Amino acid sequence: MIEVSEWKHERERMVEEQIVKRGVKDTRVIQAMKKVPRHLFIDKTYYHQAYNDYPLPIGQSQTISQPYMVASMTELLELKGDERVLEIGTGSGYQTAILALLCSKVYSVERISELTKKARLTLEQLGFSNINLIVRDGSLGWPEFAPYNGIIVTAGAPEIPDALIEQLANNGRMTIPVGNEACQTLNYVEKHKGRIYRKEFFGCAFVPLVGKGGWK
Ligand code: SAM
């Protein structure tokens, strides 16, 4: 990824105050969050808010997630560098960029083509070459490239879609908000020898996962 010096000070302050102080410890995640220029994933009119502690609009009634949520969900995947990761809900491409710095290949699915188009342009301009994007219903995963060592869902689901459980590799990890359309609980899943181990973390509020394995 190319280095972007604009808003560097604000980016570092965001990481220290919103992410490190709240308990995120993975140094690779912390470095990635310091590096990726969140402002380039949103409209210019929001640049001055880019490093604040909340989601922001990205068009099509969708949002770029809160930086702390991006960092926490990424940390749960415990990426070391050689994994293949599936992301559902490309949105702006910001979370995609963070993942791409931490694993070998990212496969990211978005249902709204206008968002994928914009995200692709931003990610290309930043010089990423280990990201595959596609427009389709991500609640069905991306079976052609399965299994994945990590799966991250950045939209709220009524339940964990079966297709995503199937596409998770042995010893793989998944994070996904599960609940109703307004608020959810961040769920964490591990798969060992075909068995699923599930844990609930904190409350969150994501836009709905719309599709066959999500909200109709
Ligand atoms: N990760 C994004 C980012 O960093 O900007 C934030 C994503 S936004 C909170 C959730 C995204 O999930 C939206 O762009 C929405 O269109 C997408 N989405 C919802 N249902 C989907 C589905 N079934 N398949 C793929 N994407 C979906």
Residues whose N, C-alpha, C, O or C-beta is under 5 A from the ligand:
A	BS01	SAM	Q62 T63 I64 S65 I88 G89 T90 G91 S92 G93 Y94 Q95 V109 E110 R111 I112 R136 D137 G138 S139 T154 A155 V207 P208 L209 V210 G211
